[in-house]
Structures are given as structure tokens and as C-alpha cells.
């Protein structure tokens, strides 16, 4: 399944605008920090939850064990769950995207969100522009038919940034692994064994585990960022060879409260 930016649910809290979509067991969240900063918003609430996020523009500050860590635009971050309490701070104009495991006890109905201090709305209060993440090129454009993927171990998931060359992915292996991702540029197709989905920049997607399997194809250059369980890539099921190779090259994460990596 995939969700286009205008179809994300929209919430507002003291100037903070949050758009989100529920994608199976994980939610995609897009947050726009008000010009006056994040003070008094949900961004600054202490938590022990896990996070997999991207800073689109501006910067984000992690405040927790080990001192503050500044995360600039174009970087991804991972905070393992279950550690000490932490929170985030952001200056005005910052925009963030992230993937958040869903607490099954959380009430995400409009009344439930209202009790948490959020107001649901159908139109963006200040802008209809939906930000997407512009990645650094990381080198020359992939050649026709080429897929360039780089993964980072963020247990239990691998975060993978992928660039597709023209006419790529059409001969890739079928894949049964689940993915939660964002199209960061271009257009692509997710071909399933029984159907196809057409995605554009800014769309978010979820490929469920198991059959019908899928593969990602691009007629023109495109790029994605997604999360995939590492156990699914390393297991015995069908997985695209470029994903296995990218995880094989992934660096071993350091033992620290937060990991920050440049996506270029």
C-alpha cells in the first residue's frame, strides 16, 4: 500500500503540524516545527520510545543520556527503545520525517488525539506544500539498469537509502521482506506478483511480509529511503540481492543512546 502526501492525516498542537499515516505496525510521521520553536509541543515530551527519523531541513537536537546531540538536515537518526528518558528540541522552520512503531493501546481517533492536546484538520493551516527529502548525490547517477543501495544497521531494522538508475529493478529478484519507506525523488513502480502500484516523490509506502512478493522498478532515476527488518533480509525467504548486499556492507552500530548518519 502507499499514501500520497495530501492523504496523510493532519494534526496541530500549539503551532506544531504533524501529518501521519498508519502503515501496518508502523506509522510514518511528518512534523513541521513552528517558527517559534518546539517549546510546549509533543516534540519535547520525555519518552523511552524507539525512533527512526530523518531531518529534512533545519536541525533537531536530541536531549538525553550523554548530553545534547545536534542532528542537521540530510541526516538520519536512530534511538533504541527502552533506554533512559530523552526528548527532542528544534528551532523554528525545522521539518522532520520518521517511522514510529505503533503502540496498540494508543487511541488515534480524533477524540483520543484531542485528549492528548491535538486538533485534527483537513487543510494545512499555512501551506499546501509537502516537503520531501533531497538527498546528496553520493556520486554519479547510477547507470541504466543499476541500483545503488547503502544500509545502516539500526536494530531490529536496516535503514536503506537507494538510488535507481534508468530502467532499473525490472529483472530484480522477487522480495518477501516487509518495508516501510519514503520516495525521496522521482517516480517508481512497486510490482507485486498480482498487481502494481505507481509512486511519486513524497509518497510513503508499506510492502507487507510474504506473498504476494514485490520488486521495485524505476523507468527514470529515482530514490527511496526505507526500513526493513534485518532478520527478514538475512533469513531464508525471497529478498532482492541488492538488499542482502547492502546489509552485508552495513557498519556495526556503536553502543550509544543515539546513532546519527549522513545520507549523502
C-alpha positions as CSV (number, residue, x, y, z in Angstrom):
1,X,0.0,0.0,0.0
2,X,1.1,3.6,-0.4
3,X,-0.2,7.0,0.8
4,X,0.3,10.3,-1.1
5,X,1.1,13.4,0.9
6,X,-2.4,15.0,0.6
7,X,-3.9,11.8,2.1
8,X,-1.9,12.0,5.3
9,X,-3.9,12.7,8.4
10,X,-3.2,16.1,9.8
11,X,-2.9,17.3,13.4
12,X,-2.0,20.6,15.0
13,X,-0.7,21.4,18.5
14,X,0.5,24.9,19.5
15,X,1.7,25.6,16.0
16,X,3.3,22.2,15.5
17,X,1.8,20.5,12.4
18,X,2.0,16.7,12.3
19,X,0.9,14.6,9.3
20,X,0.9,10.8,9.6
21,X,-0.3,7.5,8.1
22,X,-0.7,4.2,9.7
23,X,1.2,1.5,7.7
24,X,0.6,-1.8,9.4
25,X,2.5,-1.9,12.7
26,X,4.5,1.3,12.0
27,X,3.4,4.9,11.4
28,X,5.0,7.4,9.1
29,X,5.1,10.8,10.7
30,X,5.9,14.2,9.1
31,X,6.4,17.1,11.6
32,X,6.7,20.8,10.9
33,X,8.1,22.8,13.8
34,X,6.5,26.3,14.2
35,X,8.7,29.4,13.7
36,X,8.9,30.0,17.5
37,X,10.4,26.5,18.0
38,X,9.3,23.3,19.7
39,X,8.7,24.6,23.2
40,X,5.4,23.3,24.7
41,X,4.8,20.7,21.9
42,X,4.8,16.9,21.8
43,X,8.4,17.0,20.4
44,X,9.7,17.9,23.8
45,X,7.7,15.4,25.8
46,X,10.1,12.9,27.6
47,X,9.9,9.3,26.2
48,X,11.7,6.0,26.2
49,X,10.3,5.0,22.8
50,X,12.4,3.9,19.8
51,X,12.8,6.3,16.9
52,X,13.9,6.1,13.2
53,X,13.9,9.5,11.7
54,X,15.2,11.9,9.1
55,X,15.8,15.7,9.3
56,X,14.5,17.3,6.1
57,X,15.6,20.8,6.8
58,X,16.6,22.9,9.8
59,X,18.0,20.8,12.6
60,X,16.9,18.7,15.5
61,X,18.5,18.3,18.9
62,X,18.4,15.1,20.9
63,X,18.5,15.7,24.7
64,X,19.2,12.7,26.8
65,X,21.9,10.5,28.3
66,X,25.4,11.6,27.1
67,X,24.5,15.2,26.5
68,X,22.7,17.0,23.7
69,X,23.3,15.8,20.1
70,X,22.5,18.1,17.1
71,X,21.2,16.4,14.0
72,X,21.5,18.6,10.9
73,X,19.4,18.4,7.7
74,X,20.1,15.5,5.4
75,X,20.9,13.1,8.3
76,X,19.0,10.1,9.7
77,X,19.0,9.1,13.4
78,X,18.1,6.1,15.5
79,X,17.3,6.0,19.2
80,X,16.8,2.4,20.6
81,X,13.8,1.9,22.7
82,X,13.8,1.1,26.4
83,X,16.7,3.3,27.5
84,X,16.7,6.3,29.7
85,X,14.2,9.1,29.1
86,X,15.0,11.5,26.3
87,X,13.3,14.2,24.3
88,X,13.9,16.4,21.3
89,X,14.1,20.2,20.7
90,X,14.0,22.1,17.4
91,X,14.3,25.6,16.2
92,X,11.7,27.2,14.0
93,X,11.3,26.1,10.4
94,X,12.7,22.6,11.0
95,X,10.9,19.7,9.3
96,X,11.3,16.1,10.3
97,X,10.1,12.7,9.0
98,X,10.1,9.4,10.9
99,X,8.9,5.9,11.3
100,X,7.4,5.1,14.7
101,X,6.2,1.6,15.9
102,X,2.6,1.9,16.9
103,X,1.5,1.3,20.5
104,X,-1.6,-0.9,20.1
105,X,-3.1,0.7,23.2
106,X,-2.8,4.2,21.7
107,X,-6.1,5.8,20.8
108,X,-5.6,7.6,17.4
109,X,-9.2,8.5,16.9
110,X,-10.0,12.2,16.6
111,X,-11.5,12.3,20.2
112,X,-8.5,10.3,21.5
113,X,-6.0,12.7,19.9
114,X,-7.9,15.7,21.2
115,X,-7.5,14.3,24.7
116,X,-3.7,14.3,24.1
117,X,-3.8,18.0,23.1
118,X,-4.0,17.7,19.3
119,X,-6.5,19.3,16.9
120,X,-7.3,17.4,13.7
121,X,-7.8,19.3,10.5
122,X,-8.2,18.6,6.8
123,X,-6.3,21.6,5.3
124,X,-2.8,22.7,6.1
125,X,-3.1,25.9,8.2
126,X,-0.3,27.8,6.4
127,X,0.9,25.9,3.4
128,X,-0.1,23.2,0.9
129,X,3.5,22.3,0.2
130,X,4.5,18.8,1.3
131,X,8.3,18.5,2.0
132,X,10.3,15.7,0.6
133,X,13.9,14.8,1.4
134,X,16.5,15.9,-1.1
135,X,19.5,13.5,-0.7
136,X,23.0,14.4,-1.7
137,X,24.0,12.5,-4.9
138,X,26.7,10.4,-3.2
139,X,28.4,10.1,-6.5
140,X,27.5,10.0,-10.2
141,X,24.0,9.0,-11.2
142,X,23.5,5.2,-11.4
143,X,23.9,3.7,-14.9
144,X,20.9,2.4,-16.8
145,X,19.8,-0.8,-15.0
146,X,21.9,-0.1,-11.9
147,X,20.6,0.1,-8.3
148,X,22.9,1.7,-5.7
149,X,21.9,0.9,-2.1
150,X,23.6,1.7,1.2
151,X,22.3,0.3,4.5
152,X,22.9,1.2,8.2
153,X,22.1,-1.3,11.0
154,X,19.5,0.3,13.3
155,X,18.3,-2.8,15.2
156,X,16.0,-4.5,14.6
157,X,15.7,-2.7,11.3
158,X,18.1,-1.7,8.5
159,X,17.7,1.8,7.1
160,X,18.5,1.7,3.4
161,X,19.0,4.7,1.0
162,X,18.5,3.5,-2.6
163,X,19.2,5.2,-5.9
164,X,17.7,3.7,-9.0
165,X,19.2,4.3,-12.4
166,X,17.1,4.5,-15.6
167,X,15.2,1.2,-16.4
168,X,16.3,-0.5,-13.2
169,X,14.7,-3.1,-11.0
170,X,12.8,-4.9,-13.8
171,X,15.0,-8.0,-13.5
172,X,15.5,-7.9,-9.7
173,X,14.5,-10.9,-7.6
174,X,11.1,-11.1,-6.0
175,X,11.1,-10.0,-2.4
176,X,9.0,-11.2,0.6
177,X,10.5,-8.9,3.2
178,X,8.4,-6.1,4.6
179,X,9.4,-2.5,4.1
180,X,8.3,0.9,5.3
181,X,9.6,3.8,3.1
182,X,9.5,7.2,1.6
183,X,10.1,8.1,-2.1
184,X,12.6,10.9,-1.8
185,X,12.8,11.7,-5.5
186,X,11.4,10.6,-8.9
187,X,8.7,8.1,-9.7
188,X,8.8,4.4,-9.4
189,X,6.6,1.3,-9.5
190,X,6.2,-1.4,-6.9
191,X,5.3,-4.5,-8.9
192,X,3.6,-7.3,-7.0
193,X,3.0,-10.8,-8.2
194,X,-0.7,-9.8,-8.7
195,X,-0.7,-6.0,-9.1
196,X,1.3,-2.8,-9.5
197,X,1.4,0.5,-7.5
198,X,2.8,3.8,-9.0
199,X,4.5,6.1,-6.6
200,X,5.9,9.6,-6.8
201,X,8.2,11.8,-4.7
202,X,6.7,12.4,-1.2
203,X,4.7,9.2,-1.2
204,X,5.1,6.7,1.7
205,X,4.7,3.0,1.3
206,X,4.4,-0.3,3.1
207,X,5.2,-3.7,1.5
208,X,3.8,-6.4,3.7
209,X,5.7,-9.5,4.5
210,X,5.3,-12.7,2.5
211,X,3.4,-13.4,-0.7
212,X,2.4,-11.8,-3.0
213,X,6.1,-10.8,-3.3
214,X,7.2,-7.5,-4.8
215,X,10.0,-5.7,-6.6
216,X,10.7,-2.0,-7.0
217,X,11.2,-0.6,-10.5
218,X,12.1,2.8,-12.0
219,X,11.8,3.9,-15.6
220,X,13.8,7.1,-14.8
221,X,16.2,8.0,-12.0
222,X,14.5,7.8,-8.6
223,X,15.4,7.4,-4.9
224,X,13.9,5.9,-1.7
225,X,14.7,5.5,1.9
226,X,13.1,2.6,3.8
227,X,13.2,0.4,6.9
228,X,13.4,-3.4,6.6
229,X,13.8,-5.9,9.5
230,X,17.3,-7.2,9.4
231,X,16.1,-10.7,10.2
232,X,13.9,-10.7,7.1
233,X,16.9,-9.8,4.9
234,X,19.2,-12.4,6.4
235,X,16.6,-15.1,6.6
236,X,15.8,-17.8,4.0
237,X,12.9,-16.1,2.3
238,X,12.9,-14.3,-1.1
239,X,14.8,-11.0,-0.9
240,X,16.3,-8.8,-3.6
241,X,20.0,-9.4,-3.9
242,X,20.8,-5.7,-3.7
243,X,19.3,-5.6,-0.3
244,X,21.3,-8.5,1.0
245,X,24.5,-7.0,-0.4
246,X,23.8,-3.6,1.2
247,X,23.2,-5.1,4.6
248,X,26.4,-7.2,4.3
249,X,28.3,-3.9,3.9
250,X,26.5,-2.1,6.7
251,X,28.6,-0.8,9.6
252,X,28.1,-2.3,13.1
253,X,26.3,0.3,15.2
254,X,28.0,1.9,18.1
255,X,26.7,1.3,21.6
256,X,25.3,4.8,22.4
257,X,21.9,6.5,23.2
258,X,21.6,7.8,19.6
259,X,23.1,7.0,16.2
260,X,23.3,9.7,13.6
261,X,24.3,9.1,10.0
262,X,24.7,11.3,6.9
263,X,22.5,10.2,4.0
264,X,24.7,11.6,1.2
